[in-house]
Amino acid sequence: MYLKKRILAVLLVSLFAMGLASGQTNATAPDSDGPGPGLITPDSALYGLEVAFDNVRVSVGLSSAGGIAQERAAEAQAMMRQNKTQAMQRAADEMSNMAERATSADAEKLQKASDVLQRVMDQAPADAQEGLQQAMATVQNRTAAIGGPSENDGPGGNITPEPDDPPSDQNLTSNETGQQPDGESAPVQ
């Protein structure tokens, strides 16, 4: 019984420490608007535990998928700067996985993560481009699906009208506007 309590205590302390080390600090990446990489980076043997812990935190609502995606983008950037291509790709893959879980509340954070990943792609070696492009496509598709700006949108973001938006007068036919062909008004039913 004593051993079980001790193991549980060590496990809880470890999880708490991983929570502090997982990038949920005020530290930010030098050229991003979001969180920086945590203390445990993709080149660490403990990275799988951090990813699992972050997945649990998102599942129970303690963290947002967009925030974790930003952290993963910062990790990819840190690994690129250290010329650790495999670790960079691992972070990008995990960012892509987290993007799949994003909701509309994560749109802004997901867009910021996408911006960081684009900077990584601009500087990454050629052999890493294919994997980074796949991660970027996933993030952009999810951002567009949850209502955030997509690559094809202008500066105003997503300008496609929602199905619930009332039609404008420009899109109405003569019968819907109440105008008769001779220009007189008729009752609209």
GICORPE-V760287 format. One record per backbone hydrogen bond with DSSP energy under -1.0 kcal/mol. NH is the residue of the N-H (numbers start at 1). CO is the residue of the C=O. Records with the same first field share a line. If there is no record, write none. Layout:
NH=CO  CO
This chain:
5=1
6=2
7=3
8=4
9=5
10=6
11=7
12=8
13=9
14=10
15=11
16=12
17=13
18=14
19=15
20=16
21=17
32=29
36=27
39=21
40=21
44=41
47=44
50=46
51=47
52=48
53=49
54=50
55=51
56=52
57=53
58=54
59=55
60=56
62=57
63=57
68=64
69=65
70=66
71=67
72=68
73=69
74=70
75=71
76=72
77=73
78=74
79=75
80=76
81=77
82=78
83=80
84=79
88=84
89=85
90=86
91=87
92=88
93=89
94=90
95=91
96=92
97=93
98=94
99=95
100=96
101=98
102=99
106=103
107=104
110=106
111=107
112=108
113=109
114=110
115=111
116=112
117=113
118=114
119=115
120=116
121=117
122=118
124=120
128=125
129=126
132=128
133=129
134=130
135=131
136=132
137=133
138=134
139=135
140=136
141=137
142=138
143=139
144=140
145=141
146=142
148=143
153=150
157=154
165=162
171=168
177=173
179=174
180=184
183=180
186=178
